[in-house]
Amino acid sequence: MNMTSNEHNFDVNLIRKDFPVLDTKVRDKPLVYFDNAASSLTPEPVLERINQYYHSERSNIHRGVHLLSQLATEAYDGAREKVQNFINAKHVHEIVFTSGTTESINLAAYSMRDWQAGDEVIVSQMEHHSNIVPWQLLADEKGIVLKVIDITEEGELKLDSFEALITKQTKLLSIAHVSNALGTINPVQDFIELAHKHDIPVLLDGAQSAPHMPIDVQALDCEFYAFSAHKLCGPTGVGVLYGKEALLNEMKPWKGGGDMILSVSFSGTTYNEIPYKFEAGTPNIAGVIGLGAAIDYLQNIGLQTIADYEAELIRYAHEKLQIPGLACIGTAANKAAVFSFTLEGMHPHDIGTMLDLKGIAIRAGHHCAQPLMEFYGISATARASFAFYNTKAEIDFLAEQIPLIQEVFA
Ligand code: 7TS
């Protein structure tokens, strides 16, 4: 395998031992987990850290003088620092905990400004529904206008299409860093640079980039960056909205309740400072602590090592999956480890069901990217999405099974 200088540190067989789910048998067959874009698996150290909270630190945060509350608060606040470091945010208070990417984008959409009818938001043809529907809700409620960047047949964003959409009314560019359905790694730096020339802030949907490559929000210079813990070996139900300090300070809270206030009276309430202003109520304490542990785990391996290993996996998949009757959807030059495909004469759901019988877990469907499917004139794809604990041998196994499935449907 063509590994980087970190090669000597990276032993996939050793790493696989950290993931208890990989021992699962699916209909008596070893599990081949290729559904990482939907949700990744959770390694033992993350499970242990979550358990530790429930076993010996179980309490609420930010409100107790007692020891357990202090321990939980320390762990929760410590996780925020880990996230800050993970994406290289300038300030720890620029990290807002949410329930996931979806909530992060909704929070930004709701709070980022006082939307006026005619304000324009630009997204792209390849967005996940969670970066489309919040803006459509604002279109319904406030009369904002949603515009869409074109893509190429290969599944690459067109910069000139973005440029052509910009007007004085453009108030936000909101695009995926990496496409969940195609795997395209978008050249977001070029889009951010162009947006900033026109004073347009940028939100990056990082759901599919944060788990797979080093992220530096200061170098990217995006205004917002959203991601989910469950796609990066952390627990479900927790995510992050990074926002530049000045913007977060200007934004209004979107949920009211405990912890997000400084004082409450019936004559008027004052809000807490960022990030607490956006974190009303008891948060997902165990989830946030688990996210912190997941970040430790990934950083211990190294995000660049992960990116290099997965780049080799997707290169290998493209080579091995050149099979007559198989059409790969998403052939951008710069791709993350996502292989979306169709098989002539077969519905993707049937592909998914047949592969499941062999122990291979993929996702079949529109991947919450129906406008993208529409662009390709299809209703669904079968998608194998890889993580650093997958192997070339597993890809070989997938490649062997596909012709067998095709025979059944021939
Ligand atoms: N944005 C992108 C690019 C995503 O891939 C997803 C989830 C989301 C947003 C939403 O994340 P959530 O954690 O809030 O649900 N993508 C997928 C997928 O591809 N298959 O299942 C979920």
Residues whose N, C-alpha, C, O or C-beta is under 5 A from the ligand:
A	BS01	7TS	A37 A38 G100 T101 T102 E103 H128 S130 A176 V178 N180 D205 A207 Q208 S228 H367
